[in-house]
Amino acid sequence: MKNDYGSLIRPKPLPDSASRPVVTPLCPSVVYSSDSPDMLDAQYEGDLAGYTYSREGHPNADVVAHAIDRIEGAPHLGVVTSSGMAAVSAVLLGLTKVGDHVIGGNQLYGRSLRMMSEDLPRLGIKTTLVDPSDVDAVRSAIRKTTRIILVEVVSNPTLRMADILGLASLARETGVLLVVDNTFTTPRAFKAFDYGADVVIHSITKLLAGHSDVMLGYIAARDIEINNQLRTFTVTAGMTPSPFDCWLAERGMLSFDLRFDRAQATAAILADHLAELSLVERVIYPGRFDHPDRQLSIILLKDQFCNMVSFEISGGRTEANAFTRAAEGLNFAPTLGDVGTTISHPASSSHRALTAEQRADLGISEGFFRVSVGLEDPKILCEIFTKAIHAARN
Ligand SMILES: *Cc1c(COP(=O)(O)O)cnc(C)c1O
C-alpha cells in the first residue's frame, strides 16, 4: 500500500524556483533539520556550515552581522544580540571573572554606567569610572587585574571626545582590552578597529537600523578567540535576536550611508544656526571650531561629525517644557538615530538619577537639550528650532 504523505504535518519543502528572491527571506524557524546524526555532528563540530537551533544562530542575524562587519572592518563574523545593552552586558560579563577590574568612561550611556556601578560590583568585579579624554587618568586607574576599558567615542549628552588613539596604545602596552561602543559615531564616521579597538559594540537600534522599530545590538572582536567567547556567552545567556528584528534592521541598513550623510550635514547646519541665536547660551557639536575637543574630533572623525547636537537655553523646567511643546513636528523622545529629529532632555531622562549638583558638574542644566538630527529639510528644521526657542522665552 502506498503511503499517504499528505497527512503528515510538515512533509514538503518550499516549491522549487530557478530564480531567487531579491529580498532576504525571513526565517522564523526555531529549528533546522539535518539529514542524519553524522551530519548534525559535523555541524556542531564546525566542519559543516548549518544552523541547528535559532538561539545558536540564524540566517537573518548573520546577514545583519555581515553587513555591519563589512562597514566596520571586523575581521570575523560579528555577533548580533537582542539589544545594544545585551551587547554591552555580553562584553562586560562574558569576558570577566570575580576579582577582575573594569575601567569605564565617566559619561557612558546610562544603562552601561549602571552596569558598571551596580551589577559588576555585585558580582565581584571592581570598576572605576574615568574621563576617557584624559589618558593619564586612565593610566593611573589601571591595576594588575584590569581586563577591559570601555569607552564611547563621543559622550552622551555633552559630546566630549575620548582619546581613542591614546587609549589604544595604553591598552596594547598593558594588555587590557579596549572596547569601543561606536553607536553615536557609527562606522561611517569612525572605524574603531582602524584606531586600535579590540572589541566594537553597537546599539543597532539607533542609527544603523534607523527607524525606531527594532531593538538590536552588535559585537565584534579583533581576536578570534574573544569573538568566539562572546558568541558562546550570548547563546548561553539567551541574548540571540529575533529573526524579524534582524530582517527589519537589514532593510533599514540599506539606506544607512545616505541617512547618516544627510543627517550629519544637517546637524552641522543646525549647530551653526543655533549658535547664532541670542537666546542660546551654548552649542556643542564636534564639527564646530569652538568644540572643547576640536583637535581630537578632527583626528578621529575627520569630516563626519555625527548627527548629534547639544545646546543650552537659559531658564529652568518651565522654559524647557515650553520649548519641547513648541517644537512642532519633532518628537521629544529619549532615543537617537531615527529618520526624524528627536530631542532629549537629559535632566529629566538619562541623567535624572544624578543630583542637580552632579549634573551641574557635567554641564547639564534644565535648559540643556540633546538633538538627534534626522532627515528633515535643514531650512525647515532651523525654523522650527528658532520658533520653539523663542516660545520658551514668552
Ligand atoms: C542606546 C544605546 C545603548 C543601548 O542600546 P539598546 O539597543 O537601547 O539596548 C548602548 N550604548 C549607547 C551609546 C546607546 O546610545
The ligand as a Tripos MOL2 file, in Angstrom:
@<TRIPOS>MOLECULE
LIG
   15    15     1     0     0
SMALL
NO_CHARGES

@<TRIPOS>ATOM
      1 C1         21.0870   53.1600   23.1390 C.3       1 LIG1
      2 C2         22.4890   52.8940   23.4730 C.ar      1 LIG1
      3 C3         22.8750   51.6810   24.0520 C.ar      1 LIG1
      4 C4         21.8730   50.6060   24.3860 C.3       1 LIG1
      5 O1         21.2560   50.1090   23.2540 O.3       1 LIG1
      6 P1         19.7600   49.4690   23.2800 P.3       1 LIG1
      7 O2         19.6330   48.9340   21.8970 O.co2     1 LIG1
      8 O3         18.8140   50.5610   23.6200 O.co2     1 LIG1
      9 O4         19.7880   48.4110   24.3190 O.co2     1 LIG1
     10 C5         24.2120   51.4890   24.3420 C.ar      1 LIG1
     11 N1         25.1260   52.4410   24.0790 N.ar      1 LIG1
     12 C6         24.7960   53.6150   23.5210 C.ar      1 LIG1
     13 C7         25.8510   54.6220   23.2650 C.3       1 LIG1
     14 C8         23.4600   53.8870   23.2000 C.ar      1 LIG1
     15 O5         23.1290   55.0560   22.6590 O.3       1 LIG1
@<TRIPOS>BOND
     1     1     2 1
     2     2     3 ar
     3     2    14 ar
     4     3     4 1
     5     3    10 ar
     6     4     5 1
     7     5     6 1
     8     6     7 2
     9     6     8 1
    10     6     9 1
    11    10    11 ar
    12    11    12 ar
    13    12    13 1
    14    12    14 ar
    15    14    15 1
@<TRIPOS>SUBSTRUCTURE
     1 LIG1         1 GROUP 0 **** ****
